[in-house]
Amino acid sequence: MGESHRVIKKNFETELWVDGAKLPLNHMMQETIANVLNGFSKTLKGTEGAPQKIEVKIKRLAKPADVDAHTYP
């Protein structure tokens, strides 16, 4: 690589799928999504240290449901 190229570290392999289609993510978006979810998950009860793999599934409900924020889930 020439002097004009900057080498950056890749820490995560991140994919985003929406309705069965894999969306293209550049390096910055892959790292951003991974760092946000990784940092968030480390603060939750029941986790110890940095996770090796995080899977998130989000499904829109057909109809919104009322929940009590103090007792949910």
N, C-alpha and C positions, 0 to 999 in steps of 0.2 A: 504494500500500500504506500502511496505517496505521502508526502508531508501534510497534505491538505486533509487527509482522512483521520478521523478520531476513532479510536477503538473504544467501544462501550461494552460493559459486561451484560450478558443475558442471564438472568437468574431463574426465569420461569418459562414454561411452555404453556401458553394460554390460548384457549379456543372459546369462541362465543357462537352458540347455535341459537337461531330464532326460527320457530316454526319449521324445524327440520333442515334449515339451510345454514351452513357454516358461513359466518360473516368474516371477511378479511380484516385482520388487525395488524397494524404496523407494530414495530418493536415498542414504541412508546406506549401505545394502548395496551399491549399485552402486559407490560411491566406495571402500568398504572392499575389495571383491573386486578392483577394478581396481588400487588402490594396492599390495596385497599381491603380485599377479602382476607388476605393473610393476617393483616393487622387487626381487623375486626374479630376474626375467629380466635385469635390469641387472648382476647379479653373476656371471652365467654366462660362461664362456669363449666367444668367438666373437661376442659382442654388443658393439656400440659405441654408447654413449649410450642415451637413452630410446627405446624402441620406439614406433612409431606404431600398431601393431596386434598383438595377441597372440591366438592361437587355441589352445585347449586341448581335447583330446579324451581322455576317459577311458573305457575299456571294461573291464568286469569279465571276468576270464578264467573259462572254464568250470571249470578246475581250477588250483589254485595251482601255480606253477612254482618250483623251487629255482634260485637264482642265487648266484654268488659276488660278494659286495658289493665285492671289491677289483678285479675284472676286468669287472664289468658296466658298460656294455653291451658 
